Amino acid sequence: MDPAGGNTVGRLGVFGGSFDPPHAAHQAMVQAAMTQLQLDRLLIVPTGQAYHKARPLSDAAHRLAMCEAVWGEVPGVQIDPRETQRDRPSYTVDTLTELQTQWPSTPIYLLMGADQWSAFKTWKDWMRILDMTTVVVATRPGQPEVSDELPCVHLSMPAMTWSSTELRAAAVQGHFDATDPSHSPLHPAVASYISQHHLYQKPS
């Protein structure tokens, strides 16, 4: 079944990650991909059981809700929960295989950051991923050059300094005011959600 309700799609983007929380760099990457790659649809795919993460992820329901708050009304963007619904570790190759079965004639563009690309050869069945997709790597000013040892397309991004790790720490300190989104790397709805649900708080 097509998660967005249609039987066909042109150029399909896939953007996976923990999105714990989704932030301005994620938003910029989505906007850049839709524009520069001329995508017809972009799937946001929050990770399920992340085999490579040292820390436990926030509950999938929270991460899906935050993604929905950011992109739920953005034309062409769809939140795809399939990885969170698996009862086993989540691998990108499995998701791509499913998507290729759904849309066998659709070109798929897999979005990732430079840090993910540098570790790409550690991914399960990475050579199959290269066969199934065009890998698109986000590059930002001031970052080391992306290796072209393997085939990839570069996605130009603005310079940004925040990481999800820093954002979680800042959220715990109450640095983000949902009523004053200026200069915040968090969408106001995400800042509000984090506050409302007390996410990233350390156990007392």
Phi and psi in degrees as GROMACS dihedral restraints (atoms count N, CA, C in turn):
[ dihedral_restraints ]
;  ai    aj    ak    al  type     phi  dphi    fc
    3     4     5     6     1   -73.3    20    10
    4     5     6     7     1   120.4    20    10
    6     7     8     9     1   -65.7    20    10
    7     8     9    10     1   -17.2    20    10
    9    10    11    12     1  -104.1    20    10
   10    11    12    13     1     3.4    20    10
   12    13    14    15     1    90.7    20    10
   13    14    15    16     1     5.0    20    10
   15    16    17    18     1  -115.2    20    10
   16    17    18    19     1   160.7    20    10
   18    19    20    21     1   -93.5    20    10
   19    20    21    22     1   -19.2    20    10
   21    22    23    24     1  -131.8    20    10
   22    23    24    25     1   158.8    20    10
   24    25    26    27     1  -152.4    20    10
   25    26    27    28     1   147.3    20    10
   27    28    29    30     1   -82.6    20    10
   28    29    30    31     1  -109.5    20    10
   30    31    32    33     1   -84.8    20    10
   31    32    33    34     1   122.5    20    10
   33    34    35    36     1  -110.5    20    10
   34    35    36    37     1   125.2    20    10
   36    37    38    39     1  -100.4    20    10
   37    38    39    40     1   146.6    20    10
   39    40    41    42     1  -129.6    20    10
   40    41    42    43     1   121.9    20    10
   42    43    44    45     1  -125.5    20    10
   43    44    45    46     1   102.5    20    10
   45    46    47    48     1  -101.7    20    10
   46    47    48    49     1   160.2    20    10
   48    49    50    51     1   165.6    20    10
   49    50    51    52     1   173.1    20    10
   51    52    53    54     1   -73.6    20    10
   52    53    54    55     1   -33.2    20    10
   54    55    56    57     1    49.2    20    10
   55    56    57    58     1    55.9    20    10
   57    58    59    60     1  -130.2    20    10
   58    59    60    61     1    67.8    20    10
   60    61    62    63     1  -100.4    20    10
   61    62    63    64     1   167.7    20    10
   63    64    65    66     1   -69.3    20    10
   64    65    66    67     1   142.3    20    10
   66    67    68    69     1  -143.3    20    10
   67    68    69    70     1  -171.8    20    10
   69    70    71    72     1   -60.8    20    10
   70    71    72    73     1   -35.9    20    10
   72    73    74    75     1   -64.6    20    10
   73    74    75    76     1   -38.5    20    10
   75    76    77    78     1   -63.1    20    10
   76    77    78    79     1   -44.3    20    10
   78    79    80    81     1   -61.5    20    10
   79    80    81    82     1   -43.2    20    10
   81    82    83    84     1   -64.0    20    10
   82    83    84    85     1   -37.3    20    10
   84    85    86    87     1   -67.0    20    10
   85    86    87    88     1   -41.0    20    10
   87    88    89    90     1   -62.9    20    10
   88    89    90    91     1   -47.0    20    10
   90    91    92    93     1   -62.7    20    10
   91    92    93    94     1   -43.2    20    10
   93    94    95    96     1   -64.4    20    10
   94    95    96    97     1   -40.6    20    10
   96    97    98    99     1   -66.3    20    10
   97    98    99   100     1   -44.3    20    10
   99   100   101   102     1   -60.9    20    10
  100   101   102   103     1   -38.4    20    10
  102   103   104   105     1   -80.8    20    10
  103   104   105   106     1   -53.3    20    10
  105   106   107   108     1   -72.9    20    10
  106   107   108   109     1   -32.7    20    10
  108   109   110   111     1   -95.8    20    10
  109   110   111   112     1    -6.2    20    10
  111   112   113   114     1    52.8    20    10
  112   113   114   115     1    51.1    20    10
  114   115   116   117     1   -73.8    20    10
  115   116   117   118     1   144.6    20    10
  117   118   119   120     1   -86.2    20    10
  118   119   120   121     1   -28.7    20    10
  120   121   122   123     1  -153.3    20    10
  121   122   123   124     1   144.0    20    10
  123   124   125   126     1  -129.2    20    10
  124   125   126   127     1   122.7    20    10
  126   127   128   129     1   -95.0    20    10
  127   128   129   130     1   125.6    20    10
  129   130   131   132     1   -91.6    20    10
  130   131   132   133     1   118.4    20    10
  132   133   134   135     1  -120.8    20    10
  133   134   135   136     1    90.5    20    10
  135   136   137   138     1   -62.8    20    10
  136   137   138   139     1   139.3    20    10
  138   139   140   141     1   -64.4    20    10
  139   140   141   142     1   145.3    20    10
  141   142   143   144     1   -89.7    20    10
  142   143   144   145     1  -112.3    20    10
  144   145   146   147     1   -81.7    20    10
  145   146   147   148     1   104.7    20    10
  147   148   149   150     1   -85.8    20    10
  148   149   150   151     1   107.7    20    10
  150   151   152   153     1   -68.4    20    10
  151   152   153   154     1   -21.0    20    10
  153   154   155   156     1   -99.4    20    10
  154   155   156   157     1    -1.6    20    10
  156   157   158   159     1   -91.5    20    10
  157   158   159   160     1   130.1    20    10
  159   160   161   162     1   -75.9    20    10
  160   161   162   163     1   -27.4    20    10
  162   163   164   165     1  -105.3    20    10
  163   164   165   166     1   152.9    20    10
  165   166   167   168     1   -67.6    20    10
  166   167   168   169     1   140.0    20    10
  168   169   170   171     1   -80.6    20    10
  169   170   171   172     1   156.8    20    10
  171   172   173   174     1   -62.1    20    10
  172   173   174   175     1   156.8    20    10
  174   175   176   177     1   -52.9    20    10
  175   176   177   178     1   140.4    20    10
  177   178   179   180     1   -57.0    20    10
  178   179   180   181     1   -35.5    20    10
  180   181   182   183     1   -61.0    20    10
  181   182   183   184     1   -38.0    20    10
  183   184   185   186     1   -68.2    20    10
  184   185   186   187     1   -44.9    20    10
  186   187   188   189     1   -66.9    20    10
  187   188   189   190     1   -38.8    20    10
  189   190   191   192     1   -64.3    20    10
  190   191   192   193     1   -41.2    20    10
  192   193   194   195     1   -65.0    20    10
  193   194   195   196     1   -39.6    20    10
  195   196   197   198     1   -67.2    20    10
  196   197   198   199     1   -40.4    20    10
  198   199   200   201     1   -63.2    20    10
  199   200   201   202     1   -40.6    20    10
  201   202   203   204     1   -63.4    20    10
  202   203   204   205     1   -37.7    20    10
  204   205   206   207     1   -63.8    20    10
  205   206   207   208     1   -35.3    20    10
  207   208   209   210     1   -81.4    20    10
  208   209   210   211     1   -46.5    20    10
  210   211   212   213     1  -116.4    20    10
  211   212   213   214     1    -0.3    20    10
  213   214   215   216     1   -58.0    20    10
  214   215   216   217     1   -28.0    20    10
  216   217   218   219     1  -109.6    20    10
  217   218   219   220     1     9.8    20    10
  219   220   221   222     1   -83.5    20    10
  220   221   222   223     1   122.1    20    10
  222   223   224   225     1   -59.2    20    10
  223   224   225   226     1   133.7    20    10
  225   226   227   228     1    85.4    20    10
  226   227   228   229     1    -7.3    20    10
  228   229   230   231     1  -106.7    20    10
  229   230   231   232     1   134.3    20    10
  231   232   233   234     1  -130.9    20    10
  232   233   234   235     1   132.4    20    10
  234   235   236   237     1   -84.2    20    10
  235   236   237   238     1   121.9    20    10
  237   238   239   240     1  -112.1    20    10
  238   239   240   241     1   112.7    20    10
  240   241   242   243     1   -88.9    20    10
  241   242   243   244     1     7.0    20    10
  243   244   245   246     1   -55.9    20    10
  244   245   246   247     1   -38.8    20    10
  246   247   248   249     1   -70.6    20    10
  247   248   249   250     1   -31.3    20    10
  249   250   251   252     1   -73.9    20    10
  250   251   252   253     1   -15.2    20    10
  252   253   254   255     1   -93.3    20    10
  253   254   255   256     1    -1.9    20    10
  255   256   257   258     1   -83.7    20    10
  256   257   258   259     1   145.3    20    10
  258   259   260   261     1  -100.5    20    10
  259   260   261   262     1    30.7    20    10
  261   262   263   264     1  -146.6    20    10
  262   263   264   265     1   168.3    20    10
  264   265   266   267     1   -54.3    20    10
  265   266   267   268     1   145.9    20    10
  267   268   269   270     1   -97.2    20    10
  268   269   270   271     1   122.9    20    10
  270   271   272   273     1  -121.3    20    10
  271   272   273   274     1   136.1    20    10
  273   274   275   276     1   -59.1    20    10
  274   275   276   277     1   -37.7    20    10
  276   277   278   279     1   -61.5    20    10
  277   278   279   280     1   -33.7    20    10
  279   280   281   282     1   -67.4    20    10
  280   281   282   283     1   -42.9    20    10
  282   283   284   285     1   -62.8    20    10
  283   284   285   286     1   -44.3    20    10
  285   286   287   288     1   -65.1    20    10
  286   287   288   289     1   -36.5    20    10
  288   289   290   291     1   -62.6    20    10
  289   290   291   292     1   -42.6    20    10
  291   292   293   294     1   -63.5    20    10
  292   293   294   295     1   -43.7    20    10
  294   295   296   297     1   -66.1    20    10
  295   296   297   298     1   -38.3    20    10
  297   298   299   300     1   -66.0    20    10
  298   299   300   301     1   -33.1    20    10
  300   301   302   303     1   -69.0    20    10
  301   302   303   304     1   -39.9    20    10
  303   304   305   306     1   -64.9    20    10
  304   305   306   307     1   -44.2    20    10
  306   307   308   309     1  -129.4    20    10
  307   308   309   310     1    74.7    20    10
  309   310   311   312     1   -62.9    20    10
  310   311   312   313     1   -23.2    20    10
  312   313   314   315     1  -104.7    20    10
  313   314   315   316     1     9.2    20    10
  315   316   317   318     1   -93.5    20    10
  316   317   318   319     1   127.8    20    10
  318   319   320   321     1   -70.2    20    10
  319   320   321   322     1   131.9    20    10
  321   322   323   324     1  -111.4    20    10
  322   323   324   325     1   132.3    20    10
  324   325   326   327     1  -114.3    20    10
  325   326   327   328     1   118.0    20    10
  327   328   329   330     1   -97.5    20    10
  328   329   330   331     1   117.0    20    10
  330   331   332   333     1   -91.1    20    10
  331   332   333   334     1   140.0    20    10
  333   334   335   336     1  -157.4    20    10
  334   335   336   337     1   163.0    20    10
  336   337   338   339     1   -85.3    20    10
  337   338   339   340     1   168.0    20    10
  339   340   341   342     1   -62.8    20    10
  340   341   342   343     1   -32.8    20    10
  342   343   344   345     1   -66.9    20    10
  343   344   345   346     1   -39.4    20    10
  345   346   347   348     1   -66.3    20    10
  346   347   348   349     1   -40.3    20    10
  348   349   350   351     1   -63.2    20    10
  349   350   351   352     1   -37.2    20    10
  351   352   353   354     1   -65.8    20    10
  352   353   354   355     1   -24.4    20    10
  354   355   356   357     1  -105.1    20    10
  355   356   357   358     1    11.5    20    10
  357   358   359   360     1   -58.6    20    10
  358   359   360   361     1   -35.6    20    10
  360   361   362   363     1   -69.2    20    10
  361   362   363   364     1    -8.0    20    10
  363   364   365   366     1   -90.1    20    10
  364   365   366   367     1    -7.8    20    10
  366   367   368   369     1   -72.3    20    10
  367   368   369   370     1   150.1    20    10
  369   370   371   372     1   -63.8    20    10
  370   371   372   373     1   129.0    20    10
  372   373   374   375     1    53.2    20    10
  373   374   375   376     1    45.3    20    10
  375   376   377   378     1   -63.2    20    10
  376   377   378   379     1   -30.4    20    10
  378   379   380   381     1   -68.3    20    10
  379   380   381   382     1   -35.5    20    10
  381   382   383   384     1   -65.0    20    10
  382   383   384   385     1   -37.5    20    10
  384   385   386   387     1   -60.8    20    10
  385   386   387   388     1   -42.7    20    10
  387   388   389   390     1   -63.5    20    10
  388   389   390   391     1   -33.2    20    10
  390   391   392   393     1   -70.8    20    10
  391   392   393   394     1   -32.5    20    10
  393   394   395   396     1   -87.9    20    10
  394   395   396   397     1   -24.0    20    10
  396   397   398   399     1  -136.7    20    10
  397   398   399   400     1   168.5    20    10
  399   400   401   402     1   -99.6    20    10
  400   401   402   403     1   118.7    20    10
  402   403   404   405     1   -82.5    20    10
  403   404   405   406     1   131.7    20    10
  405   406   407   408     1  -117.8    20    10
  406   407   408   409     1   120.5    20    10
  408   409   410   411     1  -110.7    20    10
  409   410   411   412     1   125.1    20    10
  411   412   413   414     1   -74.6    20    10
  412   413   414   415     1   129.9    20    10
  414   415   416   417     1  -120.8    20    10
  415   416   417   418     1   139.0    20    10
  417   418   419   420     1  -125.2    20    10
  418   419   420   421     1   150.8    20    10
  420   421   422   423     1   -58.1    20    10
  421   422   423   424     1   138.6    20    10
  423   424   425   426     1    88.7    20    10
  424   425   426   427     1   -11.4    20    10
  426   427   428   429     1   -87.1    20    10
  427   428   429   430     1   155.3    20    10
  429   430   431   432     1   -57.8    20    10
  430   431   432   433     1   151.0    20    10
  432   433   434   435     1   -62.8    20    10
  433   434   435   436     1   141.9    20    10
  435   436   437   438     1   -76.6    20    10
  436   437   438   439     1   133.5    20    10
  438   439   440   441     1   -68.9    20    10
  439   440   441   442     1   134.9    20    10
  441   442   443   444     1  -106.3    20    10
  442   443   444   445     1    25.2    20    10
  444   445   446   447     1   -59.0    20    10
  445   446   447   448     1   -38.2    20    10
  447   448   449   450     1  -109.1    20    10
  448   449   450   451     1   155.3    20    10
  450   451   452   453     1   -68.7    20    10
  451   452   453   454     1   130.8    20    10
  453   454   455   456     1  -156.1    20    10
  454   455   456   457     1   163.2    20    10
  456   457   458   459     1  -109.5    20    10
  457   458   459   460     1   140.8    20    10
  459   460   461   462     1   -93.7    20    10
  460   461   462   463     1   137.4    20    10
  462   463   464   465     1  -113.8    20    10
  463   464   465   466     1   117.0    20    10
  465   466   467   468     1   -75.1    20    10
  466   467   468   469     1   130.4    20    10
  468   469   470   471     1  -129.8    20    10
  469   470   471   472     1   152.2    20    10
  471   472   473   474     1   -71.7    20    10
  472   473   474   475     1   159.7    20    10
  474   475   476   477     1   -69.5    20    10
  475   476   477   478     1   132.3    20    10
  477   478   479   480     1  -143.2    20    10
  478   479   480   481     1   144.3    20    10
  480   481   482   483     1  -108.9    20    10
  481   482   483   484     1   -15.6    20    10
  483   484   485   486     1   -77.5    20    10
  484   485   486   487     1   145.4    20    10
  486   487   488   489     1  -120.0    20    10
  487   488   489   490     1   161.7    20    10
  489   490   491   492     1   -61.0    20    10
  490   491   492   493     1   -37.0    20    10
  492   493   494   495     1   -60.1    20    10
  493   494   495   496     1   -46.1    20    10
  495   496   497   498     1   -65.7    20    10
  496   497   498   499     1   -36.4    20    10
  498   499   500   501     1   -66.8    20    10
  499   500   501   502     1   -39.6    20    10
  501   502   503   504     1   -63.4    20    10
  502   503   504   505     1   -42.4    20    10
  504   505   506   507     1   -64.0    20    10
  505   506   507   508     1   -42.2    20    10
  507   508   509   510     1   -66.0    20    10
  508   509   510   511     1   -36.7    20    10
  510   511   512   513     1   -63.8    20    10
  511   512   513   514     1   -39.2    20    10
  513   514   515   516     1   -61.0    20    10
  514   515   516   517     1   -37.0    20    10
  516   517   518   519     1   -79.6    20    10
  517   518   519   520     1    -3.5    20    10
  519   520   521   522     1    73.2    20    10
  520   521   522   523     1    30.6    20    10
  522   523   524   525     1   -78.6    20    10
  523   524   525   526     1   -14.4    20    10
  525   526   527   528     1  -109.7    20    10
  526   527   528   529     1   117.3    20    10
  528   529   530   531     1   -96.9    20    10
  529   530   531   532     1   115.5    20    10
  531   532   533   534     1   -63.2    20    10
  532   533   534   535     1   -21.6    20    10
  534   535   536   537     1   -86.8    20    10
  535   536   537   538     1    -8.0    20    10
  537   538   539   540     1  -134.7    20    10
  538   539   540   541     1    80.8    20    10
  540   541   542   543     1   -77.4    20    10
  541   542   543   544     1    -3.2    20    10
  543   544   545   546     1   -60.9    20    10
  544   545   546   547     1   134.6    20    10
  546   547   548   549     1    65.5    20    10
  547   548   549   550     1    10.9    20    10
  549   550   551   552     1   -94.3    20    10
  550   551   552   553     1   136.5    20    10
  552   553   554   555     1   -79.5    20    10
  553   554   555   556     1     0.5    20    10
  555   556   557   558     1  -106.5    20    10
  556   557   558   559     1   137.9    20    10
  558   559   560   561     1   -57.5    20    10
  559   560   561   562     1   138.6    20    10
  561   562   563   564     1   -55.7    20    10
  562   563   564   565     1   -34.2    20    10
  564   565   566   567     1   -67.8    20    10
  565   566   567   568     1   -32.6    20    10
  567   568   569   570     1   -72.3    20    10
  568   569   570   571     1   -43.3    20    10
  570   571   572   573     1   -58.5    20    10
  571   572   573   574     1   -41.7    20    10
  573   574   575   576     1   -65.3    20    10
  574   575   576   577     1   -41.9    20    10
  576   577   578   579     1   -63.8    20    10
  577   578   579   580     1   -43.5    20    10
  579   580   581   582     1   -60.3    20    10
  580   581   582   583     1   -43.9    20    10
  582   583   584   585     1   -66.2    20    10
  583   584   585   586     1   -44.2    20    10
  585   586   587   588     1   -63.7    20    10
  586   587   588   589     1   -38.3    20    10
  588   589   590   591     1  -100.9    20    10
  589   590   591   592     1     5.6    20    10
  591   592   593   594     1    55.2    20    10
  592   593   594   595     1    43.0    20    10
  594   595   596   597     1   -73.3    20    10
  595   596   597   598     1   152.2    20    10
  597   598   599   600     1    67.5    20    10
  598   599   600   601     1    11.4    20    10
  600   601   602   603     1   -77.3    20    10
  601   602   603   604     1   137.3    20    10
  603   604   605   606     1   -75.0    20    10
  604   605   606   607     1   142.3    20    10
  606   607   608   609     1   -58.2    20    10
  607   608   609   610     1   139.2    20    10
